Amino acid sequence: MSAGAVKDGRAHLAALDTDRAVFLDGELISRVAGHPAFAESCRAFASLYDFQAANPELMTFDVGGGRRANLAWQMPTSYEELVAKRLAMTAWAELHAGFMGRSPDHLACAVSGQLMRLDLFEAHGASYASAYWDYYEWARANDVFLTYVIINPQADRSKAWGDQSNPHMTAHIVDEGPDGPVVRGAKMLGTSSIMAQEVFVANLQPLQPGEEDLAISFALPLDAPGVKIVSRKSFEHHAVSPFDNPLSHRFDENDAIIYFDDVVVPWERVFVYRDVDMCRRQFHETPGHVYQNYQAQVRLVVKLRFLLAVARRLTEMIGTVNMPAVQAKLGELAARVAAIEGLLFGMEASGFHVGEYFVPNRHLLYSAQVTTQALYPQIVTEIRELAGGGLIMLPSSEADLAHPEVAAVLDSTLVSAREGEGAYERMKFLKLTWDAIGSEFASRHTQYEMFYAGAQHVTRGHSFRTYDWAGAERLLDAMLEGNDAEWVGAGRHSAGGDGDGLHGAGRHSAGRDGGEGEA
């Protein structure tokens, strides 16, 4: 393999070495990879590319021109290719235990999934379809780390997006010229935008007729003029050390408001324009929504397995693992995690073709989302209950272990039931546990897993719309067929009759003609 054929961590960090407009704690940050609020997370993302460079057969495929790219960019044409894609995504997720929700494979899956229905974009406009396909080929060839903002600011939920008190709140078209449309306003959630190279903009939430100014989809570099990234609090910046904050120290993918301050979007980067229905079709009539959430479920299965391991190790450390009630609880958690993993395998095995491309089973995907939105916070709560007071009495930091007087106290009190482990091992593990389920970083993750796919009524609605109700009804009707009571059958075959016969005829008539029938 030629040098540079596979993107590595060094190449990614070099791509981040550009001037940006990132705002944090009232400070303008132009170079993110070296800033203490973001440096470790940038390096964590870079390590994903180092892993793929070291494992090209597992992680990448040939995209031509002597280049290879992550399998997330591939459009599978078979079950076998889909499984290979999942194995690559699993390998990446295991490097961060599933805590980097917007790793680069997420948007690669979303974009490639949308373009499996290139015909829809062609019907919208040949120039937009050509622009989108050209962008995909460029992003794939360069293995670009792309994030997205597809949600509007929450604001006043009782009003439509176009009726908010501030007309410039939500990203919308304010002008158009020969170079492209001009966009002003904000989009969310910008997860991993500080560590990514480009941002994809679209509308996952439904738009109404009359909101054509909001109906645009495009992609831009995150250092484009007028793009402002307003970061939430950096958990990495407040992490004491890798020992005390092992997850938040390096896996804080961050979230941000992306504000477009009269940004000119080149026409060759515009994929949907002033068509509210196409904004919906872009996600829900292409495999794009399925593929982006398929990646999320692959990642989440890894994260759930990690939490399950935390739960068992916790009970081993405090000596409760052999108690029947504790084993029953661990068995229950294991069964629920295995059920989610089973849904993942099932959505692959029962996948279907959209044209030449192979797509995971849509309903099983949404079933997994509905289930995990409730399951994740429940598992967090169960681990808290298994921990008892152990997570409350953690020492302040690793510095306590270096103080002889304090270390003596810790050695006598931080006792582990696991053979050969003492205060250091117990403290190290419980610090990790707290960062996974109790810290501010952990609380953000609980909220994220509950809502990244939308509110629960949204995912349940997807489940309702995609279930095979017709197949279930055929089973029901088959069981009803021929099961009429004798007196009903006699009445239904009678030309006129008394009592029961008339009653039966009435039921038959109401059913056929849509009358009121029986109360």
Disulfide bonds with the S-S distance in Angstrom:
none
